[in-house]
Amino acid sequence: MSNEQPNNPLHGVKLQEILERLEAELGWQEMAQQVSINCFKSDPSIKSSLKFLRKTPWAREKVEQLYLDTFHGFSWPTTPKK
């Protein structure tokens, strides 16, 4: 199964794991500065963040990119818009 997406560093990584690693490495305050969303600013918790990010694709993409930047030094290639 790991051969399906060998170049995707997010493959097999759960959103909860992403949040836990970011919180341990950066803390909620730094996460809120990097990704300005209320679930990181006001009474932050893994549970409330998971609930919000699962319903909000644009915020989830930003958190995933923060994870990649923090732990993998990786940026998704941009595709030119037509």
N, C-alpha and C positions, 0 to 999 in steps of 0.2 A: 504494500500500500504506500510506502514512503517513496516509491519510484514514480508515483503519479505527478508529483510536483517537486522535483528535486531542487529547483532553483528558488523556491518560495520559502523564505525564512520564517514565515508565519504559519506554514503548514504544520498542523498537529499541535499548535499552541493555542490553548483556550484563552478566552477573553479574561477570565478570572486570573489566570497565571500572569497575563500581561500586566494587569492592574497591580497585582501583588508585587511583582518585580519592580515596577516603576515606583510604587509607594516606598518600597524598601530602599531603593537607590536614590530617588529624588525627594520623596516626601510630598504631601498634598500641596503645600504652598508652591513649590517649584512646578509641580504638575499644572496647577491652576494658572501660573504665569505663562507656561508653554501652550496650554490648551485652555482657553478661557470659557469654561462651562461651570455652571452653578454647583453641580454635584461634586466638583473639586474644591470649590470656594466655601460653601456654606454647609457646615456639619458633615464633612466628607466621610464616606464609608465605602467599602468594597460593594456591599449590597445595593446601596442607592446608585452607585456609579454603574454597576452591571445593568440595573433596571433601565436607566436612562440610555446607556450606550447601545443596548439591544434594540431600542426603539428609534434611535437617531443615527442613521448611517453616516452622515457627514461628520458627526463628532467621533464616532467609532474609527473612521478613517484617520482622523487627526491623532487619536490616541495610538493607533497602530503605527503611524508614521513616527510618533515620538518614541515608541518602543524600538523601532528599527534604528532610528538615529542614535538612541542611547546605548543599545547593546550590540548593534551590528554595523554601525556606520554606513547604513544602506539607505538609498533613496530609490523609489520606483522610477523607472524611466518615464519621461513625459511623452505623450503622443501628440503630434501636432493636430490642432483642431481645424476641421475643414470649414 
